[in-house]
Amino acid sequence: MLERSKIISRLELQKAFPLIVNGVKLGKYIADFCYLDLDGREVVEDVKSEPTKTAVYRIKCKLMIALYGIRIVEVM
């Protein structure tokens, strides 16, 4: 609905972001949803509950900020 009403654009599901530091691939982060907001900024959303906020997930969140400047928006 949000895409049809032009509030968001370029909606992607399960978008993968490679996590590469100093030429070494540490893994990848797979977002539940990615889209562009009205200002053209990329928004990355992940559906999370307390049990799914693992230590690995928290590290990947920090890597997303450091590598891409993207702060993951968590939704329940």
mmCIF file of the N, C-alpha and C atoms, coordinates in Angstrom:
data_MODEL
# 
_entry.id   MODEL 
# 
loop_
_atom_site.group_PDB 
_atom_site.id 
_atom_site.type_symbol 
_atom_site.label_atom_id 
_atom_site.label_alt_id 
_atom_site.label_comp_id 
_atom_site.label_asym_id 
_atom_site.label_entity_id 
_atom_site.label_seq_id 
_atom_site.pdbx_PDB_ins_code 
_atom_site.Cartn_x 
_atom_site.Cartn_y 
_atom_site.Cartn_z 
_atom_site.occupancy 
_atom_site.B_iso_or_equiv 
_atom_site.pdbx_formal_charge 
_atom_site.auth_seq_id 
_atom_site.auth_comp_id 
_atom_site.auth_asym_id 
_atom_site.auth_atom_id 
_atom_site.pdbx_PDB_model_num 
ATOM 1   N N  . MET A 1 1  ? 0.817  -1.196  0.000  1.00 0.00 ? 1  MET A N  1 
ATOM 2   C CA . MET A 1 1  ? 0.000  0.000   0.000  1.00 0.00 ? 1  MET A CA 1 
ATOM 3   C C  . MET A 1 1  ? 0.858  1.256   0.000  1.00 0.00 ? 1  MET A C  1 
ATOM 4   N N  . LEU A 1 2  ? 1.913  1.252   0.814  1.00 0.00 ? 2  LEU A N  1 
ATOM 5   C CA . LEU A 1 2  ? 2.757  2.443   0.886  1.00 0.00 ? 2  LEU A CA 1 
ATOM 6   C C  . LEU A 1 2  ? 3.427  2.747   -0.446 1.00 0.00 ? 2  LEU A C  1 
ATOM 7   N N  . GLU A 1 3  ? 3.803  1.707   -1.165 1.00 0.00 ? 3  GLU A N  1 
ATOM 8   C CA . GLU A 1 3  ? 4.438  1.914   -2.461 1.00 0.00 ? 3  GLU A CA 1 
ATOM 9   C C  . GLU A 1 3  ? 3.413  2.435   -3.473 1.00 0.00 ? 3  GLU A C  1 
ATOM 10  N N  . ARG A 1 4  ? 2.220  1.885   -3.462 1.00 0.00 ? 4  ARG A N  1 
ATOM 11  C CA . ARG A 1 4  ? 1.171  2.348   -4.388 1.00 0.00 ? 4  ARG A CA 1 
ATOM 12  C C  . ARG A 1 4  ? 0.773  3.789   -4.109 1.00 0.00 ? 4  ARG A C  1 
ATOM 13  N N  . SER A 1 5  ? 0.821  4.200   -2.844 1.00 0.00 ? 5  SER A N  1 
ATOM 14  C CA . SER A 1 5  ? 0.457  5.578   -2.497 1.00 0.00 ? 5  SER A CA 1 
ATOM 15  C C  . SER A 1 5  ? 1.653  6.531   -2.581 1.00 0.00 ? 5  SER A C  1 
ATOM 16  N N  . LYS A 1 6  ? 2.792  6.037   -3.084 1.00 0.00 ? 6  LYS A N  1 
ATOM 17  C CA . LYS A 1 6  ? 3.999  6.842   -3.340 1.00 0.00 ? 6  LYS A CA 1 
ATOM 18  C C  . LYS A 1 6  ? 4.667  7.361   -2.073 1.00 0.00 ? 6  LYS A C  1 
ATOM 19  N N  . ILE A 1 7  ? 4.380  6.753   -0.914 1.00 0.00 ? 7  ILE A N  1 
ATOM 20  C CA . ILE A 1 7  ? 5.051  7.129   0.335  1.00 0.00 ? 7  ILE A CA 1 
ATOM 21  C C  . ILE A 1 7  ? 6.443  6.516   0.370  1.00 0.00 ? 7  ILE A C  1 
ATOM 22  N N  . ILE A 1 8  ? 6.573  5.321   -0.207 1.00 0.00 ? 8  ILE A N  1 
ATOM 23  C CA . ILE A 1 8  ? 7.882  4.687   -0.352 1.00 0.00 ? 8  ILE A CA 1 
ATOM 24  C C  . ILE A 1 8  ? 8.045  4.254   -1.812 1.00 0.00 ? 8  ILE A C  1 
ATOM 25  N N  . SER A 1 9  ? 9.291  3.952   -2.189 1.00 0.00 ? 9  SER A N  1 
ATOM 26  C CA . SER A 1 9  ? 9.539  3.444   -3.540 1.00 0.00 ? 9  SER A CA 1 
ATOM 27  C C  . SER A 1 9  ? 10.650 2.399   -3.479 1.00 0.00 ? 9  SER A C  1 
ATOM 28  N N  . ARG A 1 10 ? 10.778 1.637   -4.550 1.00 0.00 ? 10 ARG A N  1 
ATOM 29  C CA . ARG A 1 10 ? 11.831 0.620   -4.713 1.00 0.00 ? 10 ARG A CA 1 
ATOM 30  C C  . ARG A 1 10 ? 11.863 -0.389  -3.562 1.00 0.00 ? 10 ARG A C  1 
ATOM 31  N N  . LEU A 1 11 ? 10.705 -0.874  -3.182 1.00 0.00 ? 11 LEU A N  1 
ATOM 32  C CA . LEU A 1 11 ? 10.605 -1.865  -2.113 1.00 0.00 ? 11 LEU A CA 1 
ATOM 33  C C  . LEU A 1 11 ? 11.293 -3.161  -2.542 1.00 0.00 ? 11 LEU A C  1 
ATOM 34  N N  . GLU A 1 12 ? 12.177 -3.670  -1.675 1.00 0.00 ? 12 GLU A N  1 
ATOM 35  C CA . GLU A 1 12 ? 12.862 -4.939  -1.905 1.00 0.00 ? 12 GLU A CA 1 
ATOM 36  C C  . GLU A 1 12 ? 12.706 -5.814  -0.673 1.00 0.00 ? 12 GLU A C  1 
ATOM 37  N N  . LEU A 1 13 ? 12.505 -7.095  -0.898 1.00 0.00 ? 13 LEU A N  1 
ATOM 38  C CA . LEU A 1 13 ? 12.422 -8.054  0.201  1.00 0.00 ? 13 LEU A CA 1 
ATOM 39  C C  . LEU A 1 13 ? 13.692 -8.883  0.235  1.00 0.00 ? 13 LEU A C  1 
ATOM 40  N N  . GLN A 1 14 ? 14.163 -9.173  1.431  1.00 0.00 ? 14 GLN A N  1 
ATOM 41  C CA . GLN A 1 14 ? 15.327 -10.047 1.629  1.00 0.00 ? 14 GLN A CA 1 
ATOM 42  C C  . GLN A 1 14 ? 16.575 -9.551  0.883  1.00 0.00 ? 14 GLN A C  1 
ATOM 43  N N  . LYS A 1 15 ? 16.836 -8.244  0.944  1.00 0.00 ? 15 LYS A N  1 
ATOM 44  C CA . LYS A 1 15 ? 18.020 -7.685  0.297  1.00 0.00 ? 15 LYS A CA 1 
ATOM 45  C C  . LYS A 1 15 ? 19.270 -8.043  1.109  1.00 0.00 ? 15 LYS A C  1 
ATOM 46  N N  . ALA A 1 16 ? 20.297 -8.521  0.422  1.00 0.00 ? 16 ALA A N  1 
ATOM 47  C CA . ALA A 1 16 ? 21.548 -8.920  1.077  1.00 0.00 ? 16 ALA A CA 1 
ATOM 48  C C  . ALA A 1 16 ? 22.571 -7.796  0.992  1.00 0.00 ? 16 ALA A C  1 
ATOM 49  N N  . PHE A 1 17 ? 23.250 -7.538  2.093  1.00 0.00 ? 17 PHE A N  1 
ATOM 50  C CA . PHE A 1 17 ? 24.340 -6.573  2.167  1.00 0.00 ? 17 PHE A CA 1 
ATOM 51  C C  . PHE A 1 17 ? 25.611 -7.333  2.554  1.00 0.00 ? 17 PHE A C  1 
ATOM 52  N N  . PRO A 1 18 ? 26.628 -7.365  1.690  1.00 0.00 ? 18 PRO A N  1 
ATOM 53  C CA . PRO A 1 18 ? 27.880 -8.027  2.072  1.00 0.00 ? 18 PRO A CA 1 
ATOM 54  C C  . PRO A 1 18 ? 28.576 -7.231  3.178  1.00 0.00 ? 18 PRO A C  1 
ATOM 55  N N  . LEU A 1 19 ? 29.129 -7.923  4.135  1.00 0.00 ? 19 LEU A N  1 
ATOM 56  C CA . LEU A 1 19 ? 29.839 -7.290  5.250  1.00 0.00 ? 19 LEU A CA 1 
ATOM 57  C C  . LEU A 1 19 ? 31.329 -7.547  5.050  1.00 0.00 ? 19 LEU A C  1 
ATOM 58  N N  . ILE A 1 20 ? 31.980 -6.602  4.389  1.00 0.00 ? 20 ILE A N  1 
ATOM 59  C CA . ILE A 1 20 ? 33.394 -6.731  4.022  1.00 0.00 ? 20 ILE A CA 1 
ATOM 60  C C  . ILE A 1 20 ? 34.195 -5.659  4.742  1.00 0.00 ? 20 ILE A C  1 
ATOM 61  N N  . VAL A 1 21 ? 35.204 -6.090  5.487  1.00 0.00 ? 21 VAL A N  1 
ATOM 62  C CA . VAL A 1 21 ? 36.068 -5.165  6.229  1.00 0.00 ? 21 VAL A CA 1 
ATOM 63  C C  . VAL A 1 21 ? 37.512 -5.422  5.808  1.00 0.00 ? 21 VAL A C  1 
ATOM 64  N N  . ASN A 1 22 ? 38.176 -4.382  5.350  1.00 0.00 ? 22 ASN A N  1 
ATOM 65  C CA . ASN A 1 22 ? 39.575 -4.490  4.897  1.00 0.00 ? 22 ASN A CA 1 
ATOM 66  C C  . ASN A 1 22 ? 39.762 -5.621  3.887  1.00 0.00 ? 22 ASN A C  1 
ATOM 67  N N  . GLY A 1 23 ? 38.811 -5.755  2.978  1.00 0.00 ? 23 GLY A N  1 
ATOM 68  C CA . GLY A 1 23 ? 38.905 -6.764  1.938  1.00 0.00 ? 23 GLY A CA 1 
ATOM 69  C C  . GLY A 1 23 ? 38.541 -8.176  2.378  1.00 0.00 ? 23 GLY A C  1 
ATOM 70  N N  . VAL A 1 24 ? 38.128 -8.335  3.621  1.00 0.00 ? 24 VAL A N  1 
ATOM 71  C CA . VAL A 1 24 ? 37.783 -9.657  4.145  1.00 0.00 ? 24 VAL A CA 1 
ATOM 72  C C  . VAL A 1 24 ? 36.260 -9.738  4.316  1.00 0.00 ? 24 VAL A C  1 
ATOM 73  N N  . LYS A 1 25 ? 35.648 -10.709 3.656  1.00 0.00 ? 25 LYS A N  1 
ATOM 74  C CA . LYS A 1 25 ? 34.208 -10.885 3.799  1.00 0.00 ? 25 LYS A CA 1 
ATOM 75  C C  . LYS A 1 25 ? 33.913 -11.606 5.106  1.00 0.00 ? 25 LYS A C  1 
ATOM 76  N N  . LEU A 1 26 ? 33.209 -10.890 5.999  1.00 0.00 ? 26 LEU A N  1 
ATOM 77  C CA . LEU A 1 26 ? 32.866 -11.456 7.304  1.00 0.00 ? 26 LEU A CA 1 
ATOM 78  C C  . LEU A 1 26 ? 31.546 -12.199 7.265  1.00 0.00 ? 26 LEU A C  1 
ATOM 79  N N  . GLY A 1 27 ? 30.749 -11.931 6.265  1.00 0.00 ? 27 GLY A N  1 
ATOM 80  C CA . GLY A 1 27 ? 29.431 -12.547 6.145  1.00 0.00 ? 27 GLY A CA 1 
ATOM 81  C C  . GLY A 1 27 ? 28.527 -11.604 5.391  1.00 0.00 ? 27 GLY A C  1 
ATOM 82  N N  . LYS A 1 28 ? 27.226 -11.735 5.641  1.00 0.00 ? 28 LYS A N  1 
ATOM 83  C CA . LYS A 1 28 ? 26.277 -10.832 5.013  1.00 0.00 ? 28 LYS A CA 1 
ATOM 84  C C  . LYS A 1 28 ? 25.112 -10.594 5.955  1.00 0.00 ? 28 LYS A C  1 
ATOM 85  N N  . TYR A 1 29 ? 24.473 -9.468  5.759  1.00 0.00 ? 29 TYR A N  1 
ATOM 86  C CA . TYR A 1 29 ? 23.256 -9.150  6.495  1.00 0.00 ? 29 TYR A CA 1 
ATOM 87  C C  . TYR A 1 29 ? 22.119 -9.187  5.487  1.00 0.00 ? 29 TYR A C  1 
ATOM 88  N N  . ILE A 1 30 ? 21.060 -9.902  5.807  1.00 0.00 ? 30 ILE A N  1 
ATOM 89  C CA . ILE A 1 30 ? 19.901 -9.970  4.935  1.00 0.00 ? 30 ILE A CA 1 
ATOM 90  C C  . ILE A 1 30 ? 18.749 -9.242  5.620  1.00 0.00 ? 30 ILE A C  1 
ATOM 91  N N  . ALA A 1 31 ? 18.352 -8.139  5.014  1.00 0.00 ? 31 ALA A N  1 
ATOM 92  C CA . ALA A 1 31 ? 17.277 -7.313  5.566  1.00 0.00 ? 31 ALA A CA 1 
ATOM 93  C C  . ALA A 1 31 ? 15.927 -7.902  5.191  1.00 0.00 ? 31 ALA A C  1 
ATOM 94  N N  . ASP A 1 32 ? 14.956 -7.734  6.064  1.00 0.00 ? 32 ASP A N  1 
ATOM 95  C CA . ASP A 1 32 ? 13.606 -8.182  5.732  1.00 0.00 ? 32 ASP A CA 1 
ATOM 96  C C  . ASP A 1 32 ? 13.013 -7.286  4.648  1.00 0.00 ? 32 ASP A C  1 
ATOM 97  N N  . PHE A 1 33 ? 13.148 -5.966  4.810  1.00 0.00 ? 33 PHE A N  1 
ATOM 98  C CA . PHE A 1 33 ? 12.593 -4.998  3.860  1.00 0.00 ? 33 PHE A CA 1 
ATOM 99  C C  . PHE A 1 33 ? 13.573 -3.849  3.661  1.00 0.00 ? 33 PHE A C  1 
ATOM 100 N N  . CYS A 1 34 ? 13.684 -3.384  2.426  1.00 0.00 ? 34 CYS A N  1 
ATOM 101 C CA . CYS A 1 34 ? 14.447 -2.172  2.105  1.00 0.00 ? 34 CYS A CA 1 
ATOM 102 C C  . CYS A 1 34 ? 13.597 -1.344  1.159  1.00 0.00 ? 34 CYS A C  1 
ATOM 103 N N  . TYR A 1 35 ? 13.663 -0.028  1.328  1.00 0.00 ? 35 TYR A N  1 
ATOM 104 C CA . TYR A 1 35 ? 12.909 0.863   0.442  1.00 0.00 ? 35 TYR A CA 1 
ATOM 105 C C  . TYR A 1 35 ? 13.493 2.267   0.542  1.00 0.00 ? 35 TYR A C  1 
ATOM 106 N N  . LEU A 1 36 ? 13.074 3.125   -0.370 1.00 0.00 ? 36 LEU A N  1 
ATOM 107 C CA . LEU A 1 36 ? 13.452 4.531   -0.319 1.00 0.00 ? 36 LEU A CA 1 
ATOM 108 C C  . LEU A 1 36 ? 12.282 5.310   0.271  1.00 0.00 ? 36 LEU A C  1 
ATOM 109 N N  . ASP A 1 37 ? 12.592 6.218   1.209  1.00 0.00 ? 37 ASP A N  1 
ATOM 110 C CA . ASP A 1 37 ? 11.538 7.044   1.786  1.00 0.00 ? 37 ASP A CA 1 
ATOM 111 C C  . ASP A 1 37 ? 11.278 8.257   0.887  1.00 0.00 ? 37 ASP A C  1 
ATOM 112 N N  . LEU A 1 38 ? 10.422 9.153   1.328  1.00 0.00 ? 38 LEU A N  1 
ATOM 113 C CA . LEU A 1 38 ? 10.071 10.319  0.520  1.00 0.00 ? 38 LEU A CA 1 
ATOM 114 C C  . LEU A 1 38 ? 11.256 11.216  0.193  1.00 0.00 ? 38 LEU A C  1 
ATOM 115 N N  . ASP A 1 39 ? 12.283 11.207  1.059  1.00 0.00 ? 39 ASP A N  1 
ATOM 116 C CA . ASP A 1 39 ? 13.481 12.023  0.842  1.00 0.00 ? 39 ASP A CA 1 
ATOM 117 C C  . ASP A 1 39 ? 14.539 11.281  0.032  1.00 0.00 ? 39 ASP A C  1 
ATOM 118 N N  . GLY A 1 40 ? 14.237 10.064  -0.411 1.00 0.00 ? 40 GLY A N  1 
ATOM 119 C CA . GLY A 1 40 ? 15.182 9.295   -1.206 1.00 0.00 ? 40 GLY A CA 1 
ATOM 120 C C  . GLY A 1 40 ? 16.225 8.549   -0.391 1.00 0.00 ? 40 GLY A C  1 
ATOM 121 N N  . ARG A 1 41 ? 16.057 8.505   0.930  1.00 0.00 ? 41 ARG A N  1 
ATOM 122 C CA . ARG A 1 41 ? 16.995 7.771   1.791  1.00 0.00 ? 41 ARG A CA 1 
ATOM 123 C C  . ARG A 1 41 ? 16.613 6.304   1.842  1.00 0.00 ? 41 ARG A C  1 
ATOM 124 N N  . GLU A 1 42 ? 17.637 5.455   1.863  1.00 0.00 ? 42 GLU A N  1 
ATOM 125 C CA . GLU A 1 42 ? 17.381 4.023   1.968  1.00 0.00 ? 42 GLU A CA 1 
ATOM 126 C C  . GLU A 1 42 ? 17.038 3.675   3.414  1.00 0.00 ? 42 GLU A C  1 
ATOM 127 N N  . VAL A 1 43 ? 15.939 2.967   3.585  1.00 0.00 ? 43 VAL A N  1 
ATOM 128 C CA . VAL A 1 43 ? 15.496 2.509   4.901  1.00 0.00 ? 43 VAL A CA 1 
ATOM 129 C C  . VAL A 1 43 ? 15.575 0.991   4.900  1.00 0.00 ? 43 VAL A C  1 
ATOM 130 N N  . VAL A 1 44 ? 16.167 0.451   5.957  1.00 0.00 ? 44 VAL A N  1 
ATOM 131 C CA . VAL A 1 44 ? 16.298 -0.994  6.110  1.00 0.00 ? 44 VAL A CA 1 
ATOM 132 C C  . VAL A 1 44 ? 15.508 -1.393  7.353  1.00 0.00 ? 44 VAL A C  1 
ATOM 133 N N  . GLU A 1 45 ? 14.547 -2.288  7.174  1.00 0.00 ? 45 GLU A N  1 
ATOM 134 C CA . GLU A 1 45 ? 13.711 -2.736  8.287  1.00 0.00 ? 45 GLU A CA 1 
ATOM 135 C C  . GLU A 1 45 ? 13.904 -4.225  8.525  1.00 0.00 ? 45 GLU A C  1 
ATOM 136 N N  . ASP A 1 46 ? 13.847 -4.601  9.789  1.00 0.00 ? 46 ASP A N  1 
ATOM 137 C CA . ASP A 1 46 ? 13.956 -5.999  10.165 1.00 0.00 ? 46 ASP A CA 1 
ATOM 138 C C  . ASP A 1 46 ? 12.906 -6.283  11.234 1.00 0.00 ? 46 ASP A C  1 
ATOM 139 N N  . VAL A 1 47 ? 12.177 -7.353  11.067 1.00 0.00 ? 47 VAL A N  1 
ATOM 140 C CA . VAL A 1 47 ? 11.186 -7.770  12.061 1.00 0.00 ? 47 VAL A CA 1 
ATOM 141 C C  . VAL A 1 47 ? 11.933 -8.532  13.158 1.00 0.00 ? 47 VAL A C  1 
ATOM 142 N N  . LYS A 1 48 ? 11.869 -8.017  14.376 1.00 0.00 ? 48 LYS A N  1 
ATOM 143 C CA . LYS A 1 48 ? 12.640 -8.602  15.480 1.00 0.00 ? 48 LYS A CA 1 
ATOM 144 C C  . LYS A 1 48 ? 11.790 -8.713  16.735 1.00 0.00 ? 48 LYS A C  1 
ATOM 145 N N  . SER A 1 49 ? 12.068 -9.779  17.486 1.00 0.00 ? 49 SER A N  1 
ATOM 146 C CA . SER A 1 49 ? 11.553 -9.941  18.842 1.00 0.00 ? 49 SER A CA 1 
ATOM 147 C C  . SER A 1 49 ? 12.781 -10.120 19.728 1.00 0.00 ? 49 SER A C  1 
ATOM 148 N N  . GLU A 1 50 ? 12.603 -10.087 21.016 1.00 0.00 ? 50 GLU A N  1 
ATOM 149 C CA . GLU A 1 50 ? 13.754 -10.216 21.923 1.00 0.00 ? 50 GLU A CA 1 
ATOM 150 C C  . GLU A 1 50 ? 14.581 -11.474 21.670 1.00 0.00 ? 50 GLU A C  1 
ATOM 151 N N  . PRO A 1 51 ? 13.959 -12.650 21.465 1.00 0.00 ? 51 PRO A N  1 
ATOM 152 C CA . PRO A 1 51 ? 14.781 -13.850 21.241 1.00 0.00 ? 51 PRO A CA 1 
ATOM 153 C C  . PRO A 1 51 ? 15.619 -13.803 19.956 1.00 0.00 ? 51 PRO A C  1 
ATOM 154 N N  . THR A 1 52 ? 15.201 -13.006 18.982 1.00 0.00 ? 52 THR A N  1 
ATOM 155 C CA . THR A 1 52 ? 15.951 -12.967 17.718 1.00 0.00 ? 52 THR A CA 1 
ATOM 156 C C  . THR A 1 52 ? 17.025 -11.879 17.692 1.00 0.00 ? 52 THR A C  1 
ATOM 157 N N  . LYS A 1 53 ? 17.142 -11.116 18.764 1.00 0.00 ? 53 LYS A N  1 
ATOM 158 C CA . LYS A 1 53 ? 18.193 -10.093 18.856 1.00 0.00 ? 53 LYS A CA 1 
ATOM 159 C C  . LYS A 1 53 ? 19.453 -10.719 19.448 1.00 0.00 ? 53 LYS A C  1 
ATOM 160 N N  . THR A 1 54 ? 20.073 -11.575 18.676 1.00 0.00 ? 54 THR A N  1 
ATOM 161 C CA . THR A 1 54 ? 21.250 -12.316 19.128 1.00 0.00 ? 54 THR A CA 1 
ATOM 162 C C  . THR A 1 54 ? 22.496 -11.436 19.109 1.00 0.00 ? 54 THR A C  1 
ATOM 163 N N  . ALA A 1 55 ? 23.571 -11.948 19.676 1.00 0.00 ? 55 ALA A N  1 
ATOM 164 C CA . ALA A 1 55 ? 24.850 -11.233 19.652 1.00 0.00 ? 55 ALA A CA 1 
ATOM 165 C C  . ALA A 1 55 ? 25.331 -11.027 18.222 1.00 0.00 ? 55 ALA A C  1 
ATOM 166 N N  . VAL A 1 56 ? 25.149 -12.028 17.376 1.00 0.00 ? 56 VAL A N  1 
ATOM 167 C CA . VAL A 1 56 ? 25.559 -11.916 15.969 1.00 0.00 ? 56 VAL A CA 1 
ATOM 168 C C  . VAL A 1 56 ? 24.755 -10.821 15.283 1.00 0.00 ? 56 VAL A C  1 
ATOM 169 N N  . TYR A 1 57 ? 23.449 -10.774 15.525 1.00 0.00 ? 57 TYR A N  1 
ATOM 170 C CA . TYR A 1 57 ? 22.604 -9.725  14.949 1.00 0.00 ? 57 TYR A CA 1 
ATOM 171 C C  . TYR A 1 57 ? 23.080 -8.339  15.393 1.00 0.00 ? 57 TYR A C  1 
ATOM 172 N N  . ARG A 1 58 ? 23.397 -8.193  16.666 1.00 0.00 ? 58 ARG A N  1 
ATOM 173 C CA . ARG A 1 58 ? 23.848 -6.883  17.175 1.00 0.00 ? 58 ARG A CA 1 
ATOM 174 C C  . ARG A 1 58 ? 25.163 -6.446  16.512 1.00 0.00 ? 58 ARG A C  1 
ATOM 175 N N  . ILE A 1 59 ? 26.067 -7.384  16.289 1.00 0.00 ? 59 ILE A N  1 
ATOM 176 C CA . ILE A 1 59 ? 27.326 -7.065  15.592 1.00 0.00 ? 59 ILE A CA 1 
ATOM 177 C C  . ILE A 1 59 ? 27.031 -6.649  14.158 1.00 0.00 ? 59 ILE A C  1 
ATOM 178 N N  . LYS A 1 60 ? 26.121 -7.365  13.494 1.00 0.00 ? 60 LYS A N  1 
ATOM 179 C CA . LYS A 1 60 ? 25.773 -7.016  12.120 1.00 0.00 ? 60 LYS A CA 1 
ATOM 180 C C  . LYS A 1 60 ? 25.148 -5.626  12.043 1.00 0.00 ? 60 LYS A C  1 
ATOM 181 N N  . CYS A 1 61 ? 24.363 -5.261  13.045 1.00 0.00 ? 61 CYS A N  1 
ATOM 182 C CA . CYS A 1 61 ? 23.786 -3.908  13.093 1.00 0.00 ? 61 CYS A CA 1 
ATOM 183 C C  . CYS A 1 61 ? 24.890 -2.854  13.143 1.00 0.00 ? 61 CYS A C  1 
ATOM 184 N N  . LYS A 1 62 ? 25.898 -3.096  13.960 1.00 0.00 ? 62 LYS A N  1 
ATOM 185 C CA . LYS A 1 62 ? 27.018 -2.163  14.070 1.00 0.00 ? 62 LYS A CA 1 
ATOM 186 C C  . LYS A 1 62 ? 27.815 -2.107  12.770 1.00 0.00 ? 62 LYS A C  1 
ATOM 187 N N  . LEU A 1 63 ? 27.993 -3.249  12.120 1.00 0.00 ? 63 LEU A N  1 
ATOM 188 C CA . LEU A 1 63 ? 28.691 -3.269  10.833 1.00 0.00 ? 63 LEU A CA 1 
ATOM 189 C C  . LEU A 1 63 ? 27.905 -2.519  9.763  1.00 0.00 ? 63 LEU A C  1 
ATOM 190 N N  . MET A 1 64 ? 26.588 -2.619  9.773  1.00 0.00 ? 64 MET A N  1 
ATOM 191 C CA . MET A 1 64 ? 25.766 -1.884  8.804  1.00 0.00 ? 64 MET A CA 1 
ATOM 192 C C  . MET A 1 64 ? 25.943 -0.377  8.964  1.00 0.00 ? 64 MET A C  1 
ATOM 193 N N  . ILE A 1 65 ? 26.036 0.079   10.211 1.00 0.00 ? 65 ILE A N  1 
ATOM 194 C CA . ILE A 1 65 ? 26.268 1.505   10.454 1.00 0.00 ? 65 ILE A CA 1 
ATOM 195 C C  . ILE A 1 65 ? 27.666 1.891   9.973  1.00 0.00 ? 65 ILE A C  1 
ATOM 196 N N  . ALA A 1 66 ? 28.669 1.108   10.342 1.00 0.00 ? 66 ALA A N  1 
ATOM 197 C CA . ALA A 1 66 ? 30.057 1.427   10.007 1.00 0.00 ? 66 ALA A CA 1 
ATOM 198 C C  . ALA A 1 66 ? 30.318 1.357   8.502  1.00 0.00 ? 66 ALA A C  1 
ATOM 199 N N  . LEU A 1 67 ? 29.769 0.357   7.831  1.00 0.00 ? 67 LEU A N  1 
ATOM 200 C CA . LEU A 1 67 ? 30.070 0.147   6.416  1.00 0.00 ? 67 LEU A CA 1 
ATOM 201 C C  . LEU A 1 67 ? 29.156 0.927   5.472  1.00 0.00 ? 67 LEU A C  1 
ATOM 202 N N  . TYR A 1 68 ? 27.895 1.062   5.835  1.00 0.00 ? 68 TYR A N  1 
ATOM 203 C CA . TYR A 1 68 ? 26.913 1.657   4.920  1.00 0.00 ? 68 TYR A CA 1 
ATOM 204 C C  . TYR A 1 68 ? 26.258 2.929   5.449  1.00 0.00 ? 68 TYR A C  1 
ATOM 205 N N  . GLY A 1 69 ? 26.488 3.230   6.729  1.00 0.00 ? 69 GLY A N  1 
ATOM 206 C CA . GLY A 1 69 ? 25.818 4.389   7.318  1.00 0.00 ? 69 GLY A CA 1 
ATOM 207 C C  . GLY A 1 69 ? 24.313 4.170   7.477  1.00 0.00 ? 69 GLY A C  1 
ATOM 208 N N  . ILE A 1 70 ? 23.922 2.907   7.551  1.00 0.00 ? 70 ILE A N  1 
ATOM 209 C CA . ILE A 1 70 ? 22.497 2.545   7.649  1.00 0.00 ? 70 ILE A CA 1 
ATOM 210 C C  . ILE A 1 70 ? 22.204 2.016   9.041  1.00 0.00 ? 70 ILE A C  1 
ATOM 211 N N  . ARG A 1 71 ? 21.235 2.644   9.685  1.00 0.00 ? 71 ARG A N  1 
ATOM 212 C CA . ARG A 1 71 ? 20.746 2.194   10.989 1.00 0.00 ? 71 ARG A CA 1 
ATOM 213 C C  . ARG A 1 71 ? 19.499 1.346   10.732 1.00 0.00 ? 71 ARG A C  1 
ATOM 214 N N  . ILE A 1 72 ? 19.492 0.129   11.186 1.00 0.00 ? 72 ILE A N  1 
ATOM 215 C CA . ILE A 1 72 ? 18.371 -0.785  10.942 1.00 0.00 ? 72 ILE A CA 1 
ATOM 216 C C  . ILE A 1 72 ? 17.189 -0.386  11.818 1.00 0.00 ? 72 ILE A C  1 
ATOM 217 N N  . VAL A 1 73 ? 16.015 -0.299  11.183 1.00 0.00 ? 73 VAL A N  1 
ATOM 218 C CA . VAL A 1 73 ? 14.784 0.000   11.893 1.00 0.00 ? 73 VAL A CA 1 
ATOM 219 C C  . VAL A 1 73 ? 14.159 -1.338  12.267 1.00 0.00 ? 73 VAL A C  1 
ATOM 220 N N  . GLU A 1 74 ? 13.961 -1.545  13.561 1.00 0.00 ? 74 GLU A N  1 
ATOM 221 C CA . GLU A 1 74 ? 13.385 -2.795  14.043 1.00 0.00 ? 74 GLU A CA 1 
ATOM 222 C C  . GLU A 1 74 ? 11.878 -2.619  14.250 1.00 0.00 ? 74 GLU A C  1 
ATOM 223 N N  . VAL A 1 75 ? 11.130 -3.556  13.706 1.00 0.00 ? 75 VAL A N  1 
ATOM 224 C CA . VAL A 1 75 ? 9.670  -3.547  13.880 1.00 0.00 ? 75 VAL A CA 1 
ATOM 225 C C  . VAL A 1 75 ? 9.259  -4.890  14.466 1.00 0.00 ? 75 VAL A C  1 
ATOM 226 N N  . MET A 1 76 ? 8.137  -4.877  15.164 1.00 0.00 ? 76 MET A N  1 
ATOM 227 C CA . MET A 1 76 ? 7.649  -6.119  15.771 1.00 0.00 ? 76 MET A CA 1 
ATOM 228 C C  . MET A 1 76 ? 6.460  -6.636  15.003 1.00 0.00 ? 76 MET A C  1 
# 
